[in-house]
Amino acid sequence: MAYAATAGDISAVRPAAPGVLALQRALIWLVGASIAIVFIEPSPYEIATLLATVAFFATGLRLRLVFMPLVLFLFLLNLGYTICAVPLLGQSEVASWIATSWYMAFTVVFFAMVVAEDTAARLDMLRRGLLVGAMIASLAAIAGYFNLVPGGYDLLTLYGRGRGTFKDPNVLGAFLILPALFLLQSVVTERSGKALRSAIAFGIMALAILLAFSRAAWGGLILTSAFMLAMMVLTSRSTAQRSRIIVIAIVAAVIGLVLVAVLLSFDSISDMFRQRASFDQSYDEGRFGRFGRHILGAEMALDLPFGIGPLQFHRYFPEDTHNSYLNAFMSGGWLSGICYPALVFTTVITGLRHVFVRVPWQRTYLAIFSAFLGIVGESFIIDTDHWRHFWMMLGARWGMIAAAHLYKAPAEQSAPASERALAA
């Protein structure tokens, strides 16, 4: 698809040769596709990101003033982690954790700078890449769960749960939500042929999420889908478009419930579903259960300005924190503990302010913002600190906000002085 130059696009800011633009967009697709294959280290995502970084910096990237709060938050967050890790750097896993945290911070800034220019085209390529990667991961999880390939069950599942190309079923389920939202948007807005293909792909990803048996992913898919569709209705330009979204969403929900009922008729799926859907899991209950640890850990954090260091929580309690906000306090002391939620909720608040901004990439914005909100909520019950797709979405969010300011600037400057005064 060809994209006309608009404010916020690189062609409108700094002209680039068509070959350079094509290479940049292809690399964004590659990064999006490779983010789903992370069961090996270093993962293809790391390699693709490194190639993209070299290529983009060679052809020019701009660190805008609007990104300074983001850079400051990320620097202080990782500074806190590093200070608290100094006595523990002799442990290889701690040194690796710190290096990964700094790397994730770098990818946030990279995605912000990349998405801020040539925005519509790059977001489209990122979306296409994510869909390809998500389909590969979904099919791998399904094939593994049903043992459709030799040795696939041991490689592609964990504890009877589909994990596909991920190490953890919970991460697989959380990752698939954003690509599933992209497909759901296509189902409710596109013509019948493309909508049908998107519905089939959505069904495959939804099945993979079901077979991951992640309660957070199940709830996340339902809640983020409902939120995104509501925002699409509110931001639609016509009554007919709003009615179409509502009707198709209702039909899709009914079909989805019927298909889930059919799947639950299989004993193996039904038994695991009942086990995972239960809220009386042994690791959730009791003084040292998941939520008990949250309370005890919070009390500890108040007395430890420098925390206990990364990966040390399990030395005091039976399991890890399973709460990213608490983990920031425990791993990086008060500095990281304050900066992490400040970064996350600053991104959420600024994101809410831009939901109704009319830009060419508004539909993609709504999907990414909805999926990001889902992980923000999930971070209260699971460790999302090193989830690559979380940091990718955070960086893309800041990039889209910067691009929106650039996109609106020419219109605001051309408006009559009286209108600008009223807007102010």
Protein Blocks (a to p, Z undefined) as FASTA:
>chain_A
ZZdddehiaklmogcdfklmmmmmmmmmmmmmmmmmckbccdfklmmmmmmmmmmmmnop
addfklmmmmmmmmmmmmmmmmmmmmmmmpmklmmmmmmmmmmmmmmmmmmmmmmgoklm
mmmmmmmmmmmmmmmmmmmmmmmmnopaghklmmmggehiaekjafbfklmmmmmmmmmm
mmmmmmmmmcfklmmmmmmmmmmmmmmmmmnopaklmmmmmmmmmmmmmmmmmmpcbfkl
mmmmmmmmmmmmmmmmmmmmmmmmpmklmmmmmmmmpckbfklgcjklmklmmmmmmmmm
mmmmnlnoehklmmmmmbdfkpaklmmmmmnojmlmmmmmmmmmmmmmmmmmmmmpccfk
lmmmmmmmmmmmmmmmmmmmccfklgmklmmmmmmmmmmmmmmmmmmmmmmmmpcfklmm
mmZZ
